[in-house]
């Protein structure tokens, strides 16, 4: 990877070119609030070129054997891992997360590619017993066709790797649109896959005005499926448009994950587990623990323990080895987090620590916000109703497990949920009673390549990862031979 940041960020039909659309996009470093790179948006004509190319790429790529596709994708993962240090630094500069977190994301992305590469070799059909003499029934899984994949800014490399590698492993071509806030590291992912042997027409990357691109991709007859990770409001719009065109869509949308800390929980272990994930990526994680319901027996100790976690967090640029939490992605997100704090305290919540935007520990004036613990938060406060997507820890006491399950399930979202208990009976009640696509009992790591991940209700539908994730990029054909 060269020292200069590449600004020709449109990958169309195998060539990296500058966009010729009317909009200029600037990528900011959230740790400094200064421009990091700039690029021109894709034009309508260029997008049509990409759509024509994805049909040609599909015809080429689907004709390869599953073994060949697997080998190419595995080489792509090896290249990404080999270049991981440089890609991680680029990711930190454009997204803000610490270098440790960025390095972990690159490694996770490589593992996702490797797993999907191998799983593509196991897209088996079935032979079905027949009712009719002389006939034979069997099924085949076929690649669904060219795919549009739209990914967000919080885990841009990993989520792009998940969607692209699953679709490619199934034999589909991909038009990838990452977030315009964080395109640079994703471009390096795409380069690795190209250099490994994925044809340029089988994997393209486009950037520009999100609403215009997504509408054009959904409407395009060349695109047979969409996959989107992002907010629930945008997901609704995309689903409605895709539904009008009868196109399947996988949606991994927002959440507001409840945490239930039971009376018999091991409090030190609980706090340690939650601390390792809550402030990761400055709390900008869709499956992030974000509503804390703590049994009254542990309530005061839990609040104090998380105050200590928050106050010991070193807020600063992700490239500084001393930093343990970087900035949020933008001034807009910084203001949104601050507004949630102000609303909660105005309604009577007790501000335990933090509660404001700040400069970094070293004095840098980026988009930083202090880790914030709020106690006695009213249930009607916005932070208890809306996904905070920031370093906020709102804590509420409870006395009864039935009561808290009702509170945990009171919102129309269900991406992730967490429960902590040493009782097998309570663990079963939490595991069965918390309404979410993924539930962690005494655990916070919910995603791995082998495990399906996705939400229920307003948190979306469909699954990524696991066999269910790659099967979503196929259609099932029944073949009858007489």
C-alpha positions as CSV (number, residue, x, y, z in Angstrom):
1,X,0.0,0.0,0.0
2,X,1.5,3.3,-1.0
3,X,2.1,6.1,1.4
4,X,-0.3,8.5,-0.4
5,X,-4.0,8.0,0.1
6,X,-5.6,6.9,-3.2
7,X,-8.4,9.2,-4.2
8,X,-9.5,7.3,-7.3
9,X,-11.9,5.3,-5.2
10,X,-14.4,4.0,-7.8
11,X,-13.5,0.5,-8.8
12,X,-15.5,0.0,-12.1
13,X,-15.1,-2.9,-14.5
14,X,-11.6,-3.7,-13.2
15,X,-10.1,-0.2,-13.1
16,X,-9.7,2.3,-10.3
17,X,-11.0,5.6,-11.6
18,X,-12.0,9.0,-10.3
19,X,-15.7,9.7,-10.1
20,X,-17.2,12.2,-12.5
21,X,-20.3,13.0,-10.5
22,X,-21.2,16.5,-9.3
23,X,-20.6,15.9,-5.6
24,X,-17.2,16.1,-3.9
25,X,-16.8,14.0,-0.7
26,X,-14.3,14.7,2.0
27,X,-13.1,12.0,4.4
28,X,-12.3,13.5,7.9
29,X,-10.0,12.1,10.5
30,X,-12.3,12.1,13.6
31,X,-9.4,12.4,15.9
32,X,-8.4,15.8,14.4
33,X,-11.6,16.9,12.6
34,X,-9.2,17.6,9.6
35,X,-9.6,16.3,6.0
36,X,-7.8,13.0,5.4
37,X,-8.8,12.5,1.8
38,X,-11.3,13.6,-0.8
39,X,-12.9,12.0,-3.8
40,X,-15.5,12.7,-6.5
41,X,-18.8,10.9,-6.4
42,X,-19.7,8.4,-9.0
43,X,-21.9,9.6,-11.8
44,X,-25.1,8.0,-13.1
45,X,-23.3,7.0,-16.3
46,X,-20.4,5.4,-14.4
47,X,-22.9,3.5,-12.2
48,X,-24.5,2.1,-15.4
49,X,-21.1,1.0,-16.5
50,X,-20.6,-0.8,-13.2
51,X,-24.0,-2.5,-13.6
52,X,-23.3,-3.7,-17.1
53,X,-19.9,-5.0,-15.8
54,X,-21.4,-6.9,-12.9
55,X,-23.5,-9.0,-15.3
56,X,-20.3,-9.9,-17.2
57,X,-18.5,-10.6,-14.0
58,X,-21.3,-12.8,-12.8
59,X,-21.2,-14.9,-16.0
60,X,-17.4,-15.4,-15.5
61,X,-17.3,-15.9,-11.8
62,X,-20.2,-18.3,-11.5
63,X,-18.6,-20.5,-14.1
64,X,-15.5,-21.1,-11.9
65,X,-15.6,-24.2,-9.7
66,X,-16.3,-23.8,-6.0
67,X,-12.7,-25.1,-5.4
68,X,-11.2,-22.3,-7.6
69,X,-13.3,-19.6,-6.0
70,X,-12.3,-20.9,-2.5
71,X,-8.6,-20.8,-3.4
72,X,-8.9,-17.2,-4.7
73,X,-10.7,-16.0,-1.7
74,X,-8.2,-17.7,0.7
75,X,-5.4,-15.9,-1.1
76,X,-7.3,-12.6,-0.6
77,X,-7.5,-13.3,3.1
78,X,-3.8,-14.0,3.2
79,X,-3.0,-10.7,1.4
80,X,-5.3,-8.8,3.8
81,X,-3.6,-10.3,6.8
82,X,-0.1,-9.7,5.4
83,X,-1.0,-6.0,4.9
84,X,-2.9,-5.8,8.1
85,X,-0.7,-3.2,9.9
86,X,-1.0,-0.7,7.1
87,X,-4.7,-1.2,6.6
88,X,-5.3,-1.0,10.3
89,X,-3.5,2.4,10.5
90,X,-5.6,3.6,7.6
91,X,-8.8,2.4,9.3
92,X,-7.9,4.2,12.5
93,X,-7.3,7.4,10.7
94,X,-10.6,7.5,8.9
95,X,-12.8,5.8,11.6
96,X,-11.2,6.7,14.9
97,X,-11.0,3.3,16.7
98,X,-7.7,2.4,18.4
99,X,-5.0,0.6,16.5
100,X,-5.6,-2.5,18.6
101,X,-9.3,-2.5,17.7
102,X,-8.5,-1.8,14.0
103,X,-6.0,-4.7,13.9
104,X,-8.6,-7.0,15.5
105,X,-11.1,-5.9,12.8
106,X,-8.7,-6.7,10.0
107,X,-8.0,-10.1,11.5
108,X,-11.7,-10.8,11.9
109,X,-12.3,-9.8,8.3
110,X,-9.6,-12.2,7.1
111,X,-11.2,-15.0,9.1
112,X,-14.6,-14.2,7.7
113,X,-13.3,-14.5,4.2
114,X,-11.5,-17.8,4.9
115,X,-14.6,-19.3,6.4
116,X,-16.9,-18.3,3.6
117,X,-14.4,-19.5,1.1
118,X,-14.5,-23.0,2.6
119,X,-18.3,-22.9,3.1
120,X,-18.7,-22.2,-0.6
121,X,-17.4,-25.7,-1.2
122,X,-20.3,-27.1,0.9
123,X,-23.4,-25.6,-0.8
124,X,-24.8,-29.1,-1.2
125,X,-28.1,-30.1,-2.7
126,X,-30.3,-33.1,-1.8
127,X,-31.7,-36.2,-3.4
128,X,-35.3,-36.6,-2.5
129,X,-37.2,-39.9,-2.5
130,X,-39.8,-39.9,-5.3
131,X,-43.4,-41.0,-5.3
132,X,-43.3,-41.7,-9.0
133,X,-41.6,-44.8,-10.5
134,X,-38.8,-43.9,-12.9
135,X,-38.4,-40.4,-11.6
136,X,-35.6,-38.8,-9.6
137,X,-35.8,-35.6,-7.6
138,X,-32.9,-33.5,-6.4
139,X,-32.1,-29.9,-5.5
140,X,-29.3,-27.6,-6.4
141,X,-28.1,-24.4,-4.9
142,X,-27.4,-21.8,-7.6
143,X,-25.9,-18.3,-7.1
144,X,-28.7,-15.8,-6.9
145,X,-27.1,-13.3,-9.3
146,X,-25.3,-10.0,-9.0
147,X,-25.6,-8.5,-5.5
148,X,-25.5,-5.0,-4.1
149,X,-23.9,-4.8,-0.7
150,X,-24.2,-1.6,1.4
151,X,-22.0,-1.4,4.5
152,X,-21.7,1.2,7.3
153,X,-18.8,3.1,8.9
154,X,-18.5,1.5,12.3
155,X,-16.9,-1.8,11.1
156,X,-16.3,-1.0,7.5
157,X,-13.7,-3.6,6.6
158,X,-15.2,-6.6,8.5
159,X,-18.8,-6.0,7.4
160,X,-17.7,-5.5,3.8
161,X,-15.6,-8.7,4.0
162,X,-18.6,-10.6,5.4
163,X,-21.0,-9.5,2.6
164,X,-18.5,-9.7,-0.3
165,X,-17.0,-13.0,0.6
166,X,-20.3,-14.7,1.3
167,X,-21.7,-13.6,-2.1
168,X,-18.5,-14.4,-4.0
169,X,-18.2,-17.8,-2.3
170,X,-21.7,-18.6,-3.5
171,X,-20.8,-17.6,-7.1
172,X,-22.3,-14.1,-7.2
173,X,-20.8,-10.9,-8.5
174,X,-20.8,-7.9,-6.1
175,X,-21.3,-4.2,-6.4
176,X,-20.0,-2.9,-3.0
177,X,-21.0,0.5,-1.6
178,X,-19.2,1.2,1.7
179,X,-19.8,4.2,3.8
180,X,-18.5,7.4,2.3
181,X,-17.0,8.3,5.8
182,X,-14.7,5.3,5.7
183,X,-13.8,4.2,2.2
184,X,-10.1,4.0,2.4
185,X,-9.5,0.7,4.2
186,X,-12.3,-1.0,2.4
187,X,-10.6,0.0,-0.9
188,X,-7.5,-1.9,0.4
189,X,-9.7,-5.0,1.1
190,X,-11.1,-4.8,-2.5
191,X,-7.5,-4.5,-3.8
192,X,-6.5,-7.6,-1.9
193,X,-9.3,-9.6,-3.4
194,X,-8.6,-8.4,-6.9
195,X,-4.9,-9.2,-6.6
196,X,-5.8,-12.7,-5.3
197,X,-7.7,-13.3,-8.5
198,X,-11.3,-12.1,-8.1
199,X,-12.1,-10.5,-11.5
200,X,-12.5,-6.7,-11.4
201,X,-16.0,-7.1,-13.0
202,X,-17.0,-9.6,-10.3
203,X,-16.2,-7.2,-7.4
204,X,-16.7,-3.5,-7.9
205,X,-16.8,-0.6,-5.4
206,X,-18.8,2.6,-5.8
207,X,-19.1,5.7,-3.7
208,X,-21.1,8.9,-3.8
209,X,-24.5,10.2,-2.7
210,X,-25.8,7.2,-0.7
211,X,-29.6,7.7,-1.4
212,X,-28.9,8.1,-5.2
213,X,-26.7,5.0,-5.4
214,X,-28.9,2.8,-3.3
215,X,-32.0,3.7,-5.3
216,X,-30.2,3.1,-8.6
217,X,-28.9,-0.3,-7.4
218,X,-32.3,-1.4,-6.1
219,X,-34.0,-0.3,-9.4
220,X,-31.4,-1.9,-11.6
221,X,-32.6,-5.1,-13.4
222,X,-29.0,-6.4,-13.2
223,X,-29.1,-6.6,-9.4
224,X,-30.9,-9.7,-8.0
225,X,-30.3,-9.2,-4.3
226,X,-29.4,-6.6,-1.7
227,X,-27.7,-6.8,1.6
228,X,-27.7,-3.7,3.9
229,X,-26.3,-3.0,7.4
230,X,-27.3,0.3,8.9
231,X,-30.0,2.2,10.6
232,X,-33.6,1.0,10.9
233,X,-35.1,4.1,9.2
234,X,-32.9,3.6,6.1
235,X,-33.6,-0.1,6.2
236,X,-37.3,0.6,6.0
237,X,-36.9,2.7,2.9
238,X,-34.6,0.2,1.2
239,X,-36.9,-2.7,2.1
240,X,-40.0,-0.9,0.7
241,X,-38.2,-0.1,-2.5
242,X,-36.8,-3.6,-2.9
243,X,-40.2,-5.2,-2.0
244,X,-41.9,-3.1,-4.8
245,X,-39.4,-4.8,-7.2
246,X,-39.7,-8.2,-5.5
247,X,-36.0,-8.4,-4.8
248,X,-34.8,-10.3,-1.7
249,X,-32.9,-8.2,0.9
250,X,-30.9,-9.0,4.0
251,X,-31.2,-6.3,6.6
252,X,-29.0,-6.0,9.8
253,X,-30.4,-2.9,11.4
254,X,-30.2,-1.0,14.7
255,X,-30.7,-2.4,18.1
256,X,-30.7,-1.2,21.8
257,X,-29.4,-4.2,23.6
258,X,-30.6,-4.8,27.2
259,X,-28.3,-6.1,29.9
260,X,-29.9,-7.9,32.8
261,X,-27.7,-8.3,35.9
262,X,-29.4,-10.8,38.2
263,X,-29.4,-10.9,42.0
264,X,-27.0,-13.9,41.9
265,X,-24.7,-12.6,39.3
266,X,-20.9,-12.6,39.9
267,X,-20.5,-8.9,39.9
268,X,-16.7,-8.6,39.3
269,X,-16.9,-11.0,36.4
270,X,-20.0,-9.2,35.0
271,X,-18.4,-5.8,35.1
272,X,-15.1,-7.2,33.6
273,X,-17.0,-8.8,30.7
274,X,-19.1,-5.7,30.0
275,X,-16.2,-3.3,30.3
276,X,-14.3,-5.1,27.6
277,X,-17.0,-4.4,25.0
278,X,-19.1,-1.4,26.1
279,X,-16.5,1.2,25.3
280,X,-15.0,-0.6,22.3
281,X,-15.3,1.6,19.2
282,X,-16.5,4.4,21.5
283,X,-19.7,2.4,21.9
284,X,-20.6,2.6,18.2
285,X,-21.5,-1.1,17.8
286,X,-25.0,-2.2,16.7
287,X,-24.9,-5.1,19.2
288,X,-23.4,-3.0,22.0
289,X,-24.9,-3.4,25.5
290,X,-26.8,-0.2,25.9
291,X,-29.6,-0.5,28.5
292,X,-28.4,-1.7,31.9
293,X,-30.9,-3.3,34.2
294,X,-29.2,-4.2,37.5
295,X,-30.8,-6.0,40.5
296,X,-31.1,-3.6,43.4
297,X,-28.8,-5.9,45.5
298,X,-25.9,-5.0,43.1
299,X,-27.1,-1.6,41.9
300,X,-24.8,0.7,43.9
301,X,-21.7,-1.5,43.5
302,X,-22.4,-1.8,39.7
303,X,-22.7,1.9,39.2
304,X,-19.6,2.6,41.2
305,X,-17.6,-0.2,39.3
306,X,-18.6,1.2,35.9
307,X,-17.7,4.7,37.1
308,X,-14.2,3.4,37.8
309,X,-14.1,1.8,34.3
310,X,-15.2,5.1,32.7
311,X,-12.9,7.3,34.6
312,X,-9.9,5.1,33.9
313,X,-10.5,5.1,30.2
314,X,-7.9,7.2,28.2
315,X,-9.7,9.1,25.5
316,X,-7.5,10.1,22.6
317,X,-6.4,9.5,19.0
318,X,-6.5,5.8,18.0
319,X,-2.9,5.9,16.8
320,X,-1.7,6.8,20.3
321,X,-0.7,3.6,22.1
322,X,-1.9,5.1,25.4
323,X,-5.4,5.5,24.1
324,X,-8.1,3.0,25.2
325,X,-11.0,4.8,23.5
326,X,-11.0,6.9,20.4
327,X,-13.4,9.5,19.1
328,X,-16.9,9.1,17.8
329,X,-17.1,9.2,14.0
330,X,-18.3,12.8,13.5
331,X,-19.4,16.1,15.0
332,X,-23.0,15.1,14.3
333,X,-22.6,11.9,16.3
334,X,-20.9,13.8,19.1
335,X,-23.8,16.2,19.3
336,X,-26.3,13.3,19.2
337,X,-24.6,11.6,22.2
338,X,-24.5,14.9,24.1
339,X,-28.2,15.5,23.4
340,X,-29.1,12.1,25.0
341,X,-27.2,13.0,28.1
342,X,-28.9,16.4,28.4
343,X,-32.3,14.8,27.9
344,X,-31.7,12.1,30.6
345,X,-30.4,14.6,33.2
346,X,-33.2,17.0,32.5
347,X,-35.7,14.2,33.2
348,X,-34.0,13.4,36.5
349,X,-31.2,10.9,35.8
350,X,-28.1,11.2,38.0
351,X,-24.9,12.0,36.1
352,X,-22.3,9.8,37.7
353,X,-19.3,10.7,35.5
354,X,-18.5,12.1,32.1
355,X,-21.5,13.6,30.4
356,X,-19.7,16.0,27.9
357,X,-17.8,16.3,24.8
358,X,-14.1,16.8,25.4
359,X,-10.6,17.2,23.8
360,X,-8.4,14.2,24.0
361,X,-6.1,13.4,26.9
362,X,-3.3,15.0,24.8
363,X,-5.4,18.1,23.9
364,X,-6.4,17.2,20.4
365,X,-9.7,18.8,19.3
366,X,-11.4,15.9,17.5
367,X,-14.8,14.4,17.9
368,X,-14.2,13.1,21.5
369,X,-16.8,12.4,24.2
370,X,-16.2,11.2,27.7
371,X,-17.4,7.8,28.7
372,X,-20.6,8.6,30.6
373,X,-22.4,6.7,33.4
374,X,-26.0,7.7,34.1
375,X,-27.9,6.3,37.1
376,X,-31.6,6.2,38.0
377,X,-32.5,6.9,34.4
378,X,-36.2,7.3,33.8
379,X,-37.6,4.8,31.4
380,X,-39.0,7.6,29.2
381,X,-35.6,9.2,28.7
382,X,-34.5,9.1,25.1
383,X,-31.4,7.1,26.0
384,X,-33.6,4.3,27.1
385,X,-35.8,4.5,24.0
386,X,-33.2,5.2,21.2
387,X,-30.0,3.4,20.3
388,X,-27.3,5.7,21.8
389,X,-24.4,4.6,19.5
390,X,-21.9,6.2,21.8
391,X,-20.0,5.7,25.1
392,X,-23.1,5.9,27.3
393,X,-24.0,3.6,30.2
394,X,-27.6,4.2,31.5
395,X,-28.3,2.1,34.6
396,X,-31.8,1.3,36.0
397,X,-32.5,-0.9,39.1
398,X,-35.0,-3.8,39.2
399,X,-36.3,-6.2,41.8
400,X,-38.2,-8.9,39.9
401,X,-37.1,-11.0,36.9
402,X,-40.5,-11.0,35.3
403,X,-40.6,-7.2,35.6
404,X,-37.2,-6.8,34.0
405,X,-37.9,-9.1,31.1
406,X,-40.9,-7.0,30.3
407,X,-38.8,-3.9,30.4
408,X,-36.0,-5.5,28.3
409,X,-38.6,-6.5,25.7
410,X,-40.5,-3.3,25.7
411,X,-38.9,-1.8,22.5
412,X,-39.6,-2.9,18.9
413,X,-36.0,-3.8,18.3
414,X,-34.2,-7.1,19.0
415,X,-30.6,-7.5,17.7
416,X,-28.8,-8.5,20.8
417,X,-29.4,-9.0,24.5
418,X,-27.3,-10.0,27.5
419,X,-28.0,-11.7,30.9
420,X,-25.7,-12.4,33.8
421,X,-26.5,-15.0,36.5
422,X,-25.1,-18.0,38.3
423,X,-28.4,-19.7,38.4
424,X,-29.3,-22.3,35.7
425,X,-33.0,-21.6,36.1
426,X,-32.4,-17.8,35.6
427,X,-30.1,-18.5,32.7
428,X,-32.8,-20.5,31.0
429,X,-35.4,-17.8,31.6
430,X,-33.1,-15.2,30.2
431,X,-32.1,-17.2,27.2
432,X,-35.7,-18.0,26.4
433,X,-37.3,-14.8,27.5
434,X,-35.0,-12.1,26.0
435,X,-36.4,-11.3,22.6
436,X,-33.4,-10.8,20.2
437,X,-31.6,-12.5,17.4
438,X,-28.6,-13.2,19.6
439,X,-28.5,-13.6,23.4
440,X,-25.4,-13.8,25.5
441,X,-25.6,-15.4,28.9
442,X,-22.5,-14.6,30.9
443,X,-20.9,-13.8,27.6
444,X,-20.5,-10.7,25.4
445,X,-18.9,-12.1,22.2
446,X,-21.9,-12.8,19.9
447,X,-20.4,-12.9,16.4
448,X,-18.1,-15.4,14.8
449,X,-17.9,-16.7,11.2
450,X,-19.7,-20.0,12.0
451,X,-22.6,-18.4,13.9
452,X,-25.6,-16.8,12.2
453,X,-26.1,-13.2,13.3
454,X,-29.1,-10.9,12.7
455,X,-32.1,-9.3,14.3
456,X,-35.8,-9.6,14.8
457,X,-38.6,-7.1,14.6
458,X,-37.3,-3.6,13.7
459,X,-33.7,-4.9,13.9
460,X,-34.1,-6.5,10.5
461,X,-34.4,-9.9,9.0
462,X,-32.2,-12.5,7.4
463,X,-28.9,-13.7,8.8
464,X,-25.2,-13.1,8.1
465,X,-22.4,-15.7,8.8
466,X,-23.0,-19.3,9.3
467,X,-24.5,-21.6,6.7
468,X,-27.7,-19.4,6.7
469,X,-25.6,-16.4,5.7
470,X,-24.1,-17.8,2.6
471,X,-27.3,-19.6,1.6
472,X,-29.0,-16.2,1.4
473,X,-26.9,-15.6,-1.8
474,X,-28.3,-18.7,-3.5
475,X,-31.6,-19.8,-4.9
476,X,-32.8,-23.4,-4.5
477,X,-33.6,-25.2,-7.7
478,X,-35.6,-28.5,-7.8
479,X,-34.7,-30.8,-10.7
480,X,-36.9,-33.7,-11.7
481,X,-35.5,-36.3,-14.1
482,X,-37.9,-38.9,-15.6
